[in-house]
Amino acid sequence: MPWEATLDHYTTVISSKLEKHFKSLKDAAKRYHPFMLKTYENLEEYVLRKGKRLASCSTLIVYKGYTGEVDEKILNVCVGIELYRHCILIHDDLVDEDEVRRGGKSFHKLFPDVHGPRFGGGIAIFTGDAMYALSLEAILKSGFGGEALDKVIQLLVKDYRDVNESQGLDLLFEHKEPDVEEWYTMASKRASSLFKTTLLTGAILGDAPEEDMRVLEEAAANIGYAFDIQDDIIDTFATEQQYGRPPGGDMARGKKPLHLIYALRAAGPDELKVIKNILSKGEITSENLETMRAMIRKTGALGAAKERSIEHARKAIELIDRTKMSEKSKEFFTAFIDYIVQSLEWYK
C-alpha cells in the first residue's frame, strides 16, 4: 500500500476514535455548563477537520512495526497524541495571529468578539492548557501500564516543555538575526522533538529493543529537521493554491527560516539592504515576496537549505533501515521521507 494510502487509512481509524472520545468529553461538559459544551463542540470541529494525522499515525505505525497489530490500547494513545498536537497548534495560531487552520477558523477565532477582543484569545489559552491535561489523561487510561507507560508520560512532559521553549526562541528571532547554529537550537525542540516523542512512544509501547530506541531517536531528529526546512520553504515559495493560504506569512511576521538566514549571510551590501527593508515593513506584498524569492535564489540560499534538508532526510532513511521494525513500517517512513525530498523540487 502506498504511504499516502496507509496514512489516509489510519487517519480515518484514529478520527473515528477521536469522535467517540469527544462524545464523552461533551457529555461531561454538558453537565458542567452550557458554555463549556459549546467550547468542546468548537474543539471537536477544530480537531476533526480534514487533514493528515501524521503525529498519531507515526506512533501507530511504529507500534505495529514491532507488535504486528493495531489494538484498542494504541488507538487510545493515538487519541492522546492528537489532543496533544492540537493543544500546541491552538497556542501557536494565537501567538502568530493566524486566523485560518486547515480550511477553517483558528480556534481563538471560533469565538465571536461580542465579549471583547481578549475573549477568544483567553479561551484559546485555557482550552489549550486543558487539552494538554486531556492528552495525558487519555494515555494514562489507554490500558497500558507499568514502566512503559511512565516512560511515555515522561516523553510528553519533556516534549511539551521543549516545544514551548522552542516557541519562545522562534518569537525572539522575529526581533533579531539568528545564525545557523541558533536556528538548529530552536529547531531541535520543534518538529524534531515532536517526531522523537511520537516515534519513541510507539517503540516503547511496542517493546522495541533498546538499540532501536537510540536509532529511532536520532532518525526522528533528522526527520524533524528535514520536515521543518521543507515546511519553511513551502511558506516562502508555494503558491496560494498549493499552500491553501497566502504564502510569505512567516517572513511578514519577521520569522527567520533557515533559507532566509543563509540569504542574510550570503547577501552583498545592496542585496542585504533590500532584504532588511522588506522585513522591516511587517507585511509582505506579492511584489515584495517575489523580490525576496529572487534574493534567496540569487544568494544560493534556497539551494543550500534544500541540500541541508536532503542531508537530514538521507540520514533518517539510513537510520530507519537499521531498526528491527517490520519492513512495511520501514517502507512507510522511507516513502514519507522520500516525499519530503521530492517535494523540494516543486519550489524553485
N, C-alpha and C positions, 0 to 999 in steps of 0.2 A: 504494500500500500504506500503511495507517495506520502511524503512527510506532511504536506498540507492536508491531505485526506485524513491522516492519523490525527492531526491537530484538531481538525473540524469535528471528527468523531468524538474525541474525548472532551472537547469543549461543550458539545451537546450533552454528554453524560453529566459533566460537572454542573452545567447550567440547570439541569433538571434537579440535581441535588440541592443547588442553591435555592431554587424556587420553594422546595419543601422547607428548607431552613428558614426562609423569610416568612413563610406562613406561621411558623412557631413564634418568630420574633414579633410579628404583627399582632398575633393573639395576645401576647403578653403586654404589648404596648397599648392595646385597646383597653385593657383592664386598668391601665395606669392613668392615661389622659388622652383625650381626642387629638391633641396636637402631636403627641408622640407617635400615635398611629399614622398621622399624616407624614411625619418625619421618616418613619420606616417605609411607608409607601413610596416616598421620593427616593429613599435609599435603594429600595428594591429595583425601581425603574432604572436608576443610575448604574447599579452593579450589573443588571441583566441585559444591558444594551448589547447589541451585536458587536462582536469583537473576538479576537483570539485570546484564549486564556492560557497564554504561554507559561506563566509562572506556575500555576497549579498543574497544568499538563506536564510540565517538566518533572515535577515531583512524582506524579503518577507513572510516567514512562520510565523513570529511573527505578522506582519501586517494582514495577512489572519486570524490568530487566533483571532483577535479582530474585524475584519470587515466582515469576511466571504467571501471575494472576493480578486481577483488579478486584479488590473486595470492598465491602462497606466501610471498613475502618479507614482505608486510604482515601476513599471518597469523602469521608468526614474531615479528614485532614486537608484535603483539597478545598473544601468549603472555607476552612480557616485560612488557608493561604490566599484565597481570593478576597476574603474580607480584609486581610492584612494588606494586600496590594492596593486595594481601593481606599483604605484609610490614608495611605501615603498620597494617592492621587488627589483626594479631596483637599488635603492641605497644600499640595503642590499647585493646584489650579488657583487656590485662593491667594497664595503668595505671588504667583506670576500674573495674577489678574486675568487669567484666561477665562473666557466666557463659554467656550464650547469644549465638549469632551465626547468623542465618538458619535458625532451627529446630533447630540442633544446639549442641553444647557449643563454647564459645570454645576456641581452640587450647590454651591453657595448662591447660584443664580436661579435655583428652583424655588426660592422663597421670595415672594413679592416685597417690594420696598415700602409697602404701606406702613410698616413699623419703623421705617428709617433705614438709611444706607448701611448701618452696622449690623442689622439683624441677620441677614443671610450669611455674612462672614462669621458672626459669632456662632450661629447654629452649625456651620461647617466645621469650626474648630471643635466644638463639643461632640459632634457626631463622629468626626474622625477619631477623636480620642476614645469614644465609646466603642468604635469598630475595632480598635486595637485590642481592647479587652474582650470583645466578642470573638475575635480571631483566636486568641489564646484559649478561651472557653471552649470553642468548637474542637480544638485539637486535644485539650485535656479530656473532653468527653468522647473522643473518637473511638475508644475501645482499645487503644494501645496503652501500655503501661511500663513500669519499671524504668531502668536506666535509659533505654532508648527514648522514651517519652521525655525524660528530663533533659536529654541532650538536644532534642528538637526545640523544646521551650527555650533553652539557653541560646540556641541559634537565633530564634526570632527576637528575643530580647536584645541580643547583640546587634542584629541587623537593624532593628528599629533605632537604636542609638546611632549606629553608623550612618543610616540614611539621613537622619536629622542633622548630624554633624556635616555631612556632605552638602545638604541643602543650605546650611549656613555659609559654607565656603562658596557655593555657587552664587549666593546672594552678594557676598563680599566682592566676588570677582566682577560683578556688574560695575564696580566703582574703582577697580584697579586693573592692571595688566599682569595676569599671572604668567609665569614661564611654563615650559612643558612639564617640568617636574611637579610644579604646584597643581597643574591640571590633573596629572596622574594621581596625586594625593587625594584630590577631590573625587575623581572617577573611581578610585579603589573602593569607595564606600557608596557608590551609586549602583549602576546595573550589575557591576561585578559582585558586589555584596549580596544583592538580591538573588543572582544566579547561584552563588555559593549556598545560600540558605535553601533555595528550592531543590537544587540537586542533592545536597547533603541530607536534607530531610528524607527524600526518597531512599537514599542509600542507607541511612541509619535505620529506618523502619524496615527496610528490606534486608537487613543483616548483611550488608556488604562487607567484604574483607577490609581490614584496617588500611592496607596499602592502597586499595581503591579510594578510600576516603581522601587520602592525601592527593592522589592523582586527580580526582574529581574537583577538589578544592582549587587546584591550580588551573584545571581546564575551565572551570566556571569563571575564574577571574579573567581569563583570556577571552572567553565568550562575551563577558560584560564589556570589556574594553572595545572589542570589535564592534559590538552592537551600539555602544554609545557613540563611537566615532561615525559609524554609518548613519545613525539617527540624527546626529547634528548636521551631517552633510545633506540629508534629506530636507531638514528645516531651511537650509540656505538655498539649495539648488533644485528642489522639486517644484513643479507647477502646482497651482492651487487645485487643479483637477486630480493630480497624483496624490497630493498631501491631504486633501479634504478640508483645508483651511488656508488662509493666505500665508505664503512662505515668508521667511525672514523675521518671524516674531521673536526668536531668541535674541538676535542682534539688535532688534528695536528696543529690547529691554536692557541692552548693554551686556548680555551674556557673552562669554568668550569660549566658543568651541575650539577644539584643537586646530582645525584648519585656519581659523582666524588668528590664533596665537602664532602659528607658523608664518602667516602672511605679515603680521606685525613685525616679526623678527627678520624677515627677508626683504621687506619693502625698502626702497630707496627713500630719500627725504621727501620728494614730491608725492610719491605714492602714499607714504605714511601720513602726510598732511591730509590727503583726500580721504583716506580710511578713517582717521580720527575725527575729521569734520562730520562725516556721515554718522559715526557712532554717537557723536555729541548731541545729535538732534532729538533723540528719544523716539523717533519713528522712522520707518523705512518706506519710502515711496517706491513704486515699481522702477522708476528711473535710477534711484539710489541703489536699489537692490541689484540691478544689472551692473552698475558701476562696481559694487562690492564683489560681485561674482567675477567680473573681469580682473580685478586686482588680485583676488585669491588664485585665479588661474595663472595670471602673469608671473606672480612670485613663485610659482611652483608649489604653493601651499596645499592646493587641492590634491595634487598627485602625492605629496608627502603624507598627507593624512590618510589617503586611500591605502598607500603602501603599509602604513602602520597598522591599519585595520586588518589588512590581509595577513600580515605577520602574526597578529594575535589569533586570527582565525585558523591559520595553518597549525600553530602550536596547539590550539584547542583540539583540533581534529586528531593530531598525533597522540595527545593525552587520552582522549576518549577511547581511541583504539586500543590503548594499553589496559583498559579495565576488563573486568570479568563479567560485565553486563551481557545480556543476550545480544545476538547480532542485530535483531530487529530494533532494539533500543539504541544501539550504536549507530545504526543506519539512520534513524530519525534525527539524532543530533548532528551527525555528519552532514546530512542533507540540509538541515536548517542552517548550519554554519556556512555551507557552500552557497546557500541563498543570499546570505549577508554579503559574501564576496561578489557574487554575480550582480547583485543589485547596485553595487558601487559603480558599475559601468553605465547605469541609466542616467547618471548625473554628471554632466561634463561642462 
